[in-house]
Amino acid sequence: MQFIMDQITKLNGLLWGPWTLYGLLLAGIVFTIWTKFSQRTVLTHGVAVTRGKFDDPGDPGAINHFQALSAALSATIGLGNIGGVAIAISIGGPGALFWMWVVGFLGMSLKTVEITLAMMHRDTSDPDDPHGGAMWVIDRTLGQRGGAAKIFARFAGSLFCITMLIMTMAGGNMFQTWNVADLTLNYFGVPKVATGIVLAVVVGLVIIGGIKRIGRVAGRIVPLMCVLYLAAGLAVLAINIQHLPGILLLVVKSAFSPVEATGAFVGATTWLAFTWGLKRALFSNEAGLGSAPIAHSAAKTNEPAREGVVGGMGPFIDTICICTLTALVILSTGAWNRGPTGELAGELQLITDNGQTRFVAPTSTDALPELPPSDSWSVGSTLFVVVDVPNPEGEGRLHKELMGRVEGDDLGRPTTIAWDEAPAGADWVLGADGLPQKGVYKNYVGASLTSHAFDRAFPGLGKWLVTLASWLFAISTMISWSYYGEQGMIYLGGKRTVLPYKVVFLLLAIVGSVFVETTRELGDMSDLGAGLMLWANMIIVVIVGGGAVRCLDDYTKRLKAGEFHDHAAK
């Protein structure tokens, strides 16, 4: 298994190299300029369309514009907004948020083009159950030329579907269940397998009804969870409002310069801020991935550009609003660079012998420091101390977490601490007073860090709000990504593959909650799927994207000429 994960890590290095990230930014800039800053139309006309002003029940499609946007948002507004943003900040530092803003703004134009393309070439042979997405775009454009072009189109469409299935199972499924299970275990002591089973049952009851039920459920869940989360986040920012100007300045400054280690934060380079900001924002709002066009292709409309404009609202709501709120809560409360939880009741030693460092620390959970009333040590909880290690990539030294894990007895009671091996050459970090810093930190991973941030502002809030939001976000994300994977299976093998696919999807929801050790593994798998999916989709968009730009331009001219009527007023 470790060999496979090592190979995935190497492949991710190629998929997410600087060429990919710079290419994505360039594509966003090109389409922003080419569409004459379609972001303006998205935030004006797109709002009117979403409100139902131009809905026509006679148009082909299964769901209205609002339900289509909700279905797409239910896939993007998920644990990526809670857990993914927390991971980006904890690894890349405050500067990661700046690059999320960049992806959010440019992503509005990129997603508008993607969705317009999908609407132009969707399969409406069954008007009540249309199919669309990048696979249909390439099949109905380049594939119509026959010969080698048709073979390439089928290959590209199939490659997109296969990579989408990887992303579906890892990021859209197991990443969600792992984070919810970990959060629920930490706060309520609920076994992870129980969380996985409940999520699988709830999601199964929704996806069995197809896109119409998904659209109806998403149309109710998405507004509810956004309002709850925004209200709580704004309350936290309100009591920390005096810190916001300095935090925003830090975000911009950190996007272009390294951030030094402090507290639980072990430091970050400019490249880490750039890559983690772009990757987590892309994972969250999915601009360039080609996933959202699949949901939007089910919308009732005869105007492809109209749904494209609606879809362009996704990155704004997801990244510029929700992700920003999460990041500011984490930064304003100091959760990202928090001080130690306390000290272990016992001696901590780093012993170096013949160049090898050995870490000696208490192994009984009786030595663990006391936590606030809203938190607790449970089996599976992780903790760390910060050590100073040689820089493997050059001169100097770096800070690094030395991890420990709480293990339990046969009754599930926490009893022992299992510590990792210390890195070669490790030493204690020295404080300003020249003394070793031996504080112990509880390791808040992903959604748990966001929850801890809320608790720092309002003790107990994170326990209930973030747990509820995580459950809602995870369910909404899973139902939409299950639909994306379903459409990929239909393209690859026809409708007969749908039922077996759904069974595997639900089983993996349980597997992800129990048998995956850390989100780093799921993050690597998600990055693999997202990277392959991005490459496959962007090649398609670049080849035929000009058609979408012309369609958007024609639609905008007719909109300005007053050719469209308000169906809602009839």
Buried (B, 14 or more C-beta within 10 A) or exposed (E): EEEEEEEBBEBBEEBBEEEBBEBBBEBBBBBBEBBBEBBEBBBEBBEBBBEEBBBBEEBBBBBBBBBBBBBBBBBBBBBBBBBBBBBBBBBBBBBBBBBBBBBBBBBBBBBBBBBBBBBBBBBBEEEEBBBBBBBBBBBBBBBEEEEEBBEBBBEBBBBBBBBBBBBBBBBBBBBBBBBBBBBBBBBEEBBBBBBBBBBBEBBBEBBEEBBBBBBBBBBEBBEEBBEBBEEBBEBBBEEBEEBBEEBBEBBBEBBEEBBEBBBBBBBBBBEBBBBBBBBBBBBBBBBBBBBBBBBBBBBBBEBBBBBBBBBBBBBBBBBBBBBBBBBBBBBBBBBBBBEBBBEBEEEBEBEEEEEEBEBEBBBEBEBBBEEEEBBBBBBBBBBBBBBBBBEEEEEEBBBBBBBBBBBBEEEEEBBBBEBEEBBEBBBBBEEEEEEBBBBBBBBBBBBBBBBBBBBBBBEBBBBBBBBBBBBBBBBBBBBBBBBBBBBBBBBBEEEEBBEEBBEBBBEBBBBBBBEBEBBEBBBBBBBBBBBBBBBBBBBBBEBBBEBBBEBBBEBBEEBEEEEBEEBEEE
